[in-house]
Amino acid sequence: MAQTTIGSTPVTIGDSEFDRDTAVVRREGEPGVYDAELSAGWTIFDAVNGGYLLAVIGRALSDALAHPDPFTLSAYYFTPSRPGPAVVRTEAVRTGRTLSSGQASLFQYDEEGREVERIRVLASYGDLDSLSDDVRTTARPPVIPPREQCFGASDGPAPKIPGNSITDRLDLKLDPATIGWAVGAPSGRGEMRAWFGLADGRDADPLSLLLAVDALPPTSFELGIKGWTPTVELTTHVRCRPAPGPVRVSIVTRNLAGGFLEEDAEVWDSADRLVAQSRQLARAPRPYAFP
């Protein structure tokens, strides 16, 4: 076990960096209110990654609601979050036999000490271990080469992205068919596929799946457009508890128009089960200089 500090409160957590950096602390005397410390280790283009932020809020909701596991979360991103203190305010909306529904908002402070709402989430939680084994699906896992034939941040000529600290927290191995952007030859297909894991070897769980759906390079890179792609809205469904081992993530964009694009993601575990799905609406990339 390891310790971290949120505000002035020492917190004992698991040994994983992800668990430490998504830790929340109940605020004394304020039911449903949690303090957090957003880590600079999960930034891209100097803003905190949206999937990491969703995991922080998801952890607070897991504590606040009567059921433990995220089933579906819809998040609206109002302004970019920065490393530093944050407050998550939660509210239980309804508690049923199989599902609990709630809402949460993440706030940070401006220069004058006033709270600014960064993200608002509406969510339903349940118990993934209670789900039926009945599966009827036409979905198929993405076809990705073995991990040893895929490319991580240190394996190829991909340019360094300013403020992209999140790369060091992840064990990403990208499908060679989706890294044309890194060598100046994007495919034009708007697809990104990768093996996903955490750099410290922590196995995937429902909270880390909230990160996985938003952790790959933007699909717009393969459309030949580089730059920051800020999320407007992200809805994630967690379908089952993932088996141990790395997961595979496939993300597709079919329509960039009017300055916005969608990204549809699927996450598959080592047992070939579809464990998470998401759709996000994002702004078309904003220019950001690459070295």
SVG drawing of the C-alpha trace seen along z (x, -y; Angstrom):
<svg xmlns="http://www.w3.org/2000/svg" viewBox="-36 -37 48 54">
<polyline fill="none" stroke="black" stroke-width="0.4" points="0.0,0.0 1.1,-3.6 0.2,-7.0 -0.6,-10.3 -1.9,-13.6 -5.0,-15.4 -5.0,-18.9 -3.8,-18.3 -5.4,-14.8 -3.1,-11.7 -4.7,-8.9 -3.8,-5.3 -4.4,-3.6 -3.2,-0.8 0.3,-0.8 -0.8,-1.8 -0.1,-5.3 -3.5,-5.4 -5.2,-4.6 -3.0,-7.2 -3.8,-9.9 -7.5,-9.3 -7.9,-9.2 -10.7,-11.3 -11.3,-12.2 -14.8,-12.8 -15.0,-16.3 -15.7,-16.4 -19.2,-17.7 -20.2,-18.0 -22.1,-14.9 -21.4,-14.0 -18.4,-16.4 -14.9,-15.0 -11.5,-16.7 -9.1,-15.5 -5.6,-16.5 -5.4,-16.4 -2.0,-15.1 0.2,-16.8 1.1,-13.2 -2.1,-12.8 -1.9,-15.9 -1.9,-16.2 -1.4,-19.6 -1.0,-20.8 -4.7,-20.1 -5.7,-17.2 -6.9,-14.2 -10.7,-13.8 -10.7,-10.0 -8.6,-10.5 -11.0,-13.2 -13.9,-10.8 -12.1,-8.2 -11.7,-10.7 -15.4,-11.6 -16.2,-7.9 -14.3,-7.0 -16.3,-9.6 -19.6,-8.3 -18.6,-4.7 -18.3,-5.9 -21.3,-8.1 -23.9,-5.8 -25.4,-2.6 -24.0,-0.4 -20.2,-0.1 -19.6,0.1 -20.1,-2.4 -22.6,-1.2 -23.0,-4.4 -21.7,-7.9 -22.4,-10.9 -20.0,-13.8 -20.1,-17.3 -16.8,-19.2 -17.2,-22.9 -13.6,-24.2 -10.2,-22.6 -9.0,-21.2 -5.5,-21.9 -3.3,-20.0 -4.0,-20.9 -6.8,-20.9 -10.3,-20.0 -13.7,-19.4 -16.2,-16.7 -19.8,-17.4 -22.1,-14.4 -25.8,-13.8 -27.8,-10.6 -30.8,-11.0 -32.4,-7.6 -31.6,-4.3 -33.2,-1.1 -32.7,2.6 -30.2,3.0 -29.2,-0.5 -28.4,-3.7 -28.5,-7.0 -26.6,-10.1 -24.9,-13.2 -21.6,-14.9 -19.7,-18.0 -15.9,-18.6 -14.9,-22.2 -11.6,-24.0 -10.7,-27.4 -10.0,-30.6 -7.4,-33.2 -9.8,-34.8 -10.6,-31.5 -14.0,-31.1 -15.2,-27.6 -15.4,-27.0 -17.4,-24.0 -15.2,-22.0 -17.3,-18.9 -20.8,-17.7 -21.8,-14.0 -25.0,-12.0 -24.4,-8.4 -26.0,-5.0 -24.2,-2.5 -24.8,1.2 -23.0,4.4 -21.1,5.9 -20.7,9.2 -24.5,9.7 -24.9,9.5 -26.3,12.5 -23.9,14.6 -26.3,14.5 -24.5,12.7 -25.9,12.4 -23.8,10.2 -22.6,9.6 -19.7,7.5 -16.2,8.8 -12.9,7.9 -10.7,5.5 -8.0,7.2 -4.8,5.9 -1.3,7.5 0.4,9.1 1.8,6.6 5.3,7.3 4.5,6.1 2.9,2.9 4.5,-0.4 4.8,-2.3 6.1,-5.8 9.7,-4.7 9.5,-2.4 9.2,-4.7 9.5,-8.2 6.3,-9.7 6.8,-13.4 6.9,-14.6 3.6,-16.2 4.1,-19.2 2.8,-18.6 2.0,-15.0 2.9,-13.6 0.1,-10.9 2.3,-8.9 4.6,-8.0 1.7,-6.7 0.4,-4.3 1.6,-1.2 0.2,-1.8 1.1,0.3 -0.4,-1.2 -1.5,0.9 1.1,0.1 -1.9,-0.4 -2.9,-3.5 0.4,-5.3 0.8,-6.8 0.4,-10.2 3.7,-9.7 5.7,-9.4 3.9,-12.0 1.6,-9.5 -1.8,-9.5 -4.2,-6.9 -7.2,-9.2 -9.4,-6.6 -10.0,-8.2 -9.1,-5.0 -6.9,-4.3 -6.3,-0.9 -4.0,0.2 -3.2,2.5 -3.8,0.5 -2.4,1.0 -1.1,-1.1 2.7,-1.5 3.0,-0.1 1.3,3.1 -2.0,2.6 -4.7,4.7 -7.8,3.1 -10.9,2.6 -14.2,0.6 -12.6,-2.7 -9.5,-2.3 -11.9,-1.6 -13.2,-5.1 -9.6,-6.2 -9.1,-3.6 -11.8,-5.0 -10.1,-8.4 -6.4,-7.5 -5.3,-6.9 -4.1,-9.6 -7.0,-11.4 -8.4,-9.7 -8.1,-13.1 -4.3,-12.5 -5.0,-9.7 -7.2,-12.2 -4.1,-14.3 -5.1,-17.0 -2.8,-17.5 -3.7,-19.5 -5.6,-19.5 -9.1,-17.8 -11.1,-19.0 -14.0,-16.8 -17.4,-18.4 -19.4,-15.3 -18.4,-11.7 -20.7,-8.9 -19.2,-5.6 -20.9,-2.2 -19.0,0.4 -20.4,3.8 -18.5,6.2 -15.6,6.5 -12.4,7.1 -10.3,10.2 -6.7,9.7 -4.2,8.6 -4.0,5.9 -7.1,4.7 -7.5,3.8 -9.1,0.4 -10.5,-0.5 -11.7,-4.0 -13.3,-5.2 -14.4,-8.6 -16.8,-8.6 -17.8,-12.2 -15.8,-15.4 -18.1,-18.3 -18.9,-21.8 -15.9,-21.9 -16.8,-18.8 -16.2,-15.1 -17.4,-12.0 -15.3,-9.1 -16.8,-5.7 -14.7,-3.4 -14.8,0.2 -12.6,1.9 -12.1,5.7 -10.4,7.7 -8.1,10.7 -11.1,13.1 -12.4,11.5 -15.3,9.8 -16.6,6.3 -16.0,4.7 -16.7,1.0 -18.1,-1.2 -18.2,-5.0 -19.1,-7.8 -17.7,-11.3 -18.3,-14.5 -15.2,-16.7 -14.2,-19.9 -12.1,-19.5 -8.4,-19.8 -7.1,-23.2 -3.6,-24.0 -0.8,-23.2 2.8,-23.2 4.7,-19.9 8.5,-20.0"/>
</svg>
